[in-house]
Amino acid sequence: MATALEPRPLADLEQDALARVETEMARRARGVKPWTPAEYVDRIARVHAHYAQRRQWLRTHEQDAA
């Protein structure tokens, strides 16, 4: 029987996204063109910025969800 799934918390989704960046960094490290430290930090910063924007949007649209 199928059950309704609760949406995952944003913190979990953010950690998953960071893990994907780590995996991509490791994959690229074995390749011909690895990421530089600056590129790695930029990718991490982009993930954090994306979820910060999402949290801000959710805070400003709380009343719409109710």
C-alpha positions as CSV (number, residue, x, y, z in Angstrom):
1,M,0.0,0.0,0.0
2,A,1.3,3.4,-0.9
3,T,1.8,6.0,1.8
4,A,2.0,9.7,1.5
5,L,5.6,10.9,1.7
6,E,6.5,13.9,3.8
7,P,8.6,16.4,2.0
8,R,12.2,16.3,3.1
9,P,13.5,19.2,5.1
10,L,15.6,21.7,3.2
11,A,18.6,21.0,5.4
12,D,18.6,17.4,4.2
13,L,18.2,18.5,0.5
14,E,21.1,20.9,1.0
15,Q,23.3,18.2,2.4
16,D,22.5,16.0,-0.5
17,A,23.4,18.7,-2.9
18,L,26.7,19.3,-1.1
19,A,27.4,15.5,-1.3
20,R,26.8,15.7,-5.0
21,V,29.4,18.5,-5.3
22,E,31.8,16.3,-3.3
23,T,31.2,13.4,-5.6
24,E,31.7,15.5,-8.7
25,M,34.9,17.0,-7.2
26,A,36.2,13.4,-6.6
27,R,35.2,12.4,-10.2
28,R,36.9,15.4,-11.7
29,A,40.0,14.9,-9.6
30,R,40.6,11.6,-11.5
31,G,40.1,13.2,-14.9
32,V,42.0,15.4,-17.2
33,K,40.7,18.8,-15.9
34,P,40.2,18.7,-12.2
35,W,38.5,21.6,-10.4
36,T,40.6,24.2,-8.9
37,P,40.1,25.0,-5.2
38,A,38.3,28.3,-6.3
39,E,35.9,26.3,-8.5
40,Y,35.1,23.9,-5.7
41,V,34.5,26.8,-3.2
42,D,32.3,28.5,-5.9
43,R,30.2,25.4,-6.3
44,I,29.7,25.0,-2.5
45,A,28.8,28.7,-2.3
46,R,26.3,28.3,-5.1
47,V,24.5,25.4,-3.3
48,H,24.4,27.4,0.0
49,A,23.1,30.5,-1.9
50,H,20.4,28.5,-3.7
51,Y,19.0,27.1,-0.4
52,A,19.3,30.4,1.3
53,Q,17.1,31.9,-1.4
54,R,14.7,29.0,-1.1
55,R,14.4,29.5,2.7
56,Q,13.8,33.2,2.2
57,W,11.1,32.6,-0.4
58,L,9.4,30.1,1.9
59,R,9.5,32.6,4.8
60,T,7.9,35.3,2.6
61,H,5.2,32.9,1.3
62,E,4.3,31.2,4.5
63,Q,0.8,32.7,4.6
64,D,0.1,31.4,1.1
65,A,0.7,27.8,2.1
66,A,-1.9,27.8,4.9
